Amino acid sequence: MKLFLVYRPTVLASASPYRLLDEHGQEIAWANAFLDAQRIRQLSLRSLRAYAYDLLHFARWWSQPPLPLPLSEIDEARLADYVRSQLDQPPPPAPATVNRRLTVIHCLYRFHYGREISPGQTHFQRPYPQRPPLGYGRPRRGVARGLRLKQPRRAVVPLSGEQVAQFWRSFRTFRDLALVGLMLLDGLRSCEVLALQLADLQLAEAQMRVRGKGNKQRILPLPQEIRAVLEKYIDLERPRTNASSLFVCLKGRHRGLLLTPAGLRTLFRHHRRSTQISEANPHRFRHTFGTDMVRDGISLPALQHLMGHAQIHTTMLYVQLAPQDVWSQYRRAIEKRTALDSSLN
């Protein structure tokens, strides 16, 4: 059976615009009912799209011959077969992708049956020590429920000062300088930059309102350099338009319209080619901001607020020493010990 994902815009706030259909154009009821429920929860369209593609991947595997089984037949043993089929495909998906798909299936099962998936003939529950977020106190006993793949620790690799300076010099408009500056000096995500409205700027107070994931709002400071660039962009470059968005297209047939994610990707792709810095993408500038803040001694709760992280564990990814930091600390320790030895002699 061939299954498809279609986008059907709707004015109903309770219906998901993303729908799963079979080869005859009939809706997959169990999948679309779940997507509608997430729409009622006010999830963003980006999240709904991710849920829909994960459900599509699972539905294509679940509906394979000889006969599609009812959804109630899902258990941990069948999920293990689902994971095995993914890992056997060249190239295999990343562990994070597999775990995300498993999480969506667990949410789908709880939505329809109000309970957890039964273990079947396999048992993946196992105890493990839970360490406190900041490393203080004794570890607690936790229980891992369900099948999960081990994910490698994610390493945050920032851009160097030379790379940032070279990439920065390649821009010629105040709009582009403001885009990169908000990511580099305020740690904004690319979607947060594109979602900024003119009303979100409070230039007199040197601050702005940012809408992050889950439509959560936070107030961030505006550095003097970025505030000056934004003022010049608004006064000199921004076309006269009724659009409320801060960043719009400057020329072409889309002049005055909202700058789209595709347009932002095209902008960065052009400057990566011109500067030969292949690592310069929007999220790498956000990583550079987080790493620089940690090196300057900012507290983790303050950095968590600046970057809009829901969990402190995500912020702690930036607490890692680069090789130059290790050598700096080593030289400081050697100089301190040499000074102490000389004072004793």
N, C-alpha and C positions, 0 to 999 in steps of 0.2 A: 504494500500500500504506500502510495506517495503522499507525503504531507507537506504543507506549505505554510509559511507565515506571511500574512498580509497586513498592511497598515490601512485602516479605515478610519479616517477622522470622524469624530462624533461630537455632538454638542452635549451629550449626556455625561454628567459628571460621574455617574456610577458605572459606566461601561468603558472597558479598556479599548483603545484604538487598535491594539495589536491582537489579531485573531489567528488561531490555528485552524486550518482547513484541510480536508482530505482531497483526494484526486477528483471527487465529484463536486467539490465546492461546499460540502457540508461541514459544519463546525464540529470541532472536537470538544464535546460538552464539558468533560472533566477538566480540561486544560483552560478553556475560556472562562469557566465559572471561577476558577482560582485567580485568573488575571483580573476579572471584574472585582473580586474581593480586594485585591491589592490596590485597584483604582479607588475603591471606596476608602481605603486607608490613606489616601492622598499621597501615594508614592509618585515620584517624578516619572516623566515619560522615559527618561534614560534608564531608570531602574526597571520599569515595566518592559522595556525592550530587552534588557538583559535576562529577566525572568522568562520572557517568551522564547528567546533563542535556546535557553537551557531546557525548557519544556519540549521544544521542538526536537532537540537532539535526543532526549530520553524517549519521546513518543515514537520517533522513527525506529529506535532499537526495540521498544516494547511491542510494537505492532508487526514485527517481522513474523513470517510464517514459522511453524505450520498454522497456528491460530493465535490471534491476539488474546491475551488473558485479561480478565477484569482487573481493575486497579487494586481491588482488595487482596489480590494474590501477591502483592509485593512483600518481600521479607528480606532480611539481611543476606541470605544466600543468593537471591536473585540480584541484589545490588552488587554483590561480589562478582557475579557474572557480567554485570553492566560495566564495572570498573575494568575487568579483565579484557573485555572487548575494546575498550578505549586504549588500554596500554598496548594492545597487540596491533594497533593501527600505526603505520609509519607516516609521519613522525608522531610519537605519542604526545598527548596534551600535557601541559605542565601540571604538577600536583595541585597547585592552587585552583586550576580550572576544574579538575576532577572533584575536588572538595566542594567547590561552589555548586556544581551540578548536584552533588549528593545532598547538600543543604536544601536546595530548592525542592528536591523530591521529598525530603522529610517534612518540609513545610506543606507541600501538596497533600501528603498523606494525613497529616494532623488536621488540615482544613476539611477534608472529606470524611474522616472517621473519628476525629477527636481523640486519638491516642497515638502512641509511638509505634513505629514499624516493629513487628515481631522479629526476634532473632532467627527463627527458622532452625536450620541445622548448623548454623555457624554462630559463634559468639565472639564479638569484637569488643565487648566491654572489658575495660582493664583499668586498674587503679594507677595513679601517677601523682607525684608530689607537685602541689601548686605553690609556686614561690610568690611572695608579695610583690606588687608592682615595682617598688623602689628598693627591693632587696632586704628590707628590714623585717625582723620577726622570724618565727619558725614556719617552715613550709606546712601547708595543709594538705589533706588527702583529697584528691579529686578522682572522679570516675569518668573516663572517656566513653561516651555512648555512641555506638555505631561505627561503621567503617570510615576511616579517614587515612589519607596518605600523608606520609611525613613530608613536610615542606622544608626546603633548605632555608636557612636564615638569610633574609634579604639584606644585601649590602647596599648602602647609600653612597653613591660615587658622585661628588659634586664637581662642578667645573672649576678649573684653576683661575687665578686672577688674570693671567695672560689671555686665556680663552674668552673670559667674560669681556675684557677690554677690546679684544679684536672683534668679537661679535657685535658689541655695542657700537663700535665705530662704523659698522657697515650700514647702519640705519640713517635715513635721510629725512624722515618726517617726524614731527612731534608726536603724532599718533602712535607710530611704531615704537618710539622711545618710551612713551608712557606705558604701552602694553608690556614691554620687557621689564621696565622699571618696577611695575606693580608686582610682577612675579619675583623679581630679584630682591627688592627692598621691603616687600610686605608679605612674600610667600604665598601669593594667591594662586589658586588653581586656574587653568585656562578657562574652564566653564564659569568660574566666578568672575573673571575679568570680563568675559563677554556678556555676563548678566548684569553688569553695573549699569545703573541708570543715572541720568544727570542729577536727579533728586537725591541720590545716595551720597553725592559729594558735599562735604561741609568744609569748603576751602578756608573760610574765616577761622574755624576752630581747628584746622589742620587735621581733620579726621574724615573717615568715610564709613558707610554702612555696607557690609558685605553679606550676601546670602550664600551660604555654603550648602553642603549635602543635607538632604532632608529639609530644605528651606529654612535652616537655622541661621539666624542673623547674629552678627558680631560687629562691634565697632573697632576699627583699626586706625592707628595713627598714620598720617600722611607725611612722609619725609619732605623736607624743604625742597630737595631737588625734584622730586616727582610732582610736587604741588606746582612748582614753576613751569614744568613741562606741560602739565595738564591745563594750566591757564593759557599758555600759548597755543595749545592745540584747540581749545574751545574758542579762543578769540580770533585765531588766524586761519586755521585749517578746516575745522568742522563745517561741512556744508549746511546751509539753511534748510532745515527739514523739520517735520513734525514728529519725527521719531524720538521717543523718550530715552532710547539706549544711548549710553555714553560713546561707545565706539561704533562708528559707521564706516561704510566704504567711501573713499575719497574721490574716486573717479570711475569712469566706465558707465555701463548701463545700469549698474546697481548703486550709483552714487546717491548717498543719503540714506541708504537702507542699512539694516543691521548687519554688522560683520559676523559671518557665520563661522562655525568651527572649521568647515572645509577651507574657508578663506584664511583663517589663522594658520592652518597647517600648510597651505600653499605659501604663505608669507615666510614661515620658518624654513620651509624646504628651500626656497630661493636663497635665503641668507646662509644656510648651511653649505650650499654649493659654492657661493661666492667667497666664503671665508674658509672653506675646507675644514670646518669643525663639525664632524658628523654627530658628536654627542649633544649638540645644542638643540634640545627640544624644550617645549614649555615646562614640562614637569621637572626637567633637570635644573632649571633655574629655581624652582621651588625647593628642590633638595639643597641647592647651593645656599639659599637663604637659611634653611634650618641648620645646616652644618656651621655656617658662619656665626649664627646666634649662639650655638652651643660653645664654640671656641671663644666667644667673647664673654662667656660666663653667665648667660641668661638662665633664669630658673626654669625648670621643666614645666610647672603649671602655667607660667607666662607664655612659654613657647607653644604649649598645647592650645591656649586661647588664640594666639596669633595665627596659627596654622589651621584652626578649626577641627582638631582631632577629637573624636568622641571618646577615645580611650588613651590613657597615658602610655600604654604599651607601644602604640604607634609612634608617639613622640620620642620614646627611648631608642628608636632605631637610629636617631641622629647622634646618640651618645656613643661614638666609637672614634678611636684615635687613628688619625692618619699617620703615615710614616714620619712626616716632618714634625708632628706633635710628639711622637715618641722620642725622636732625637733631641727636640727642644727640652723635654723633661729630663732626659738623660744628661745633657750638658749642664742643666741647672743643678742636678743632684751632684755631679762631679765637682762643679765650682763650689758648691756649698761644703762638700767634704774637704776639698783642698783648703778652703779658707779656715775651716775648723782645725785641720791638722797644723796649719801654719801658726794659728793662734796658740795652740798647745805647746808648740816648740819654741 
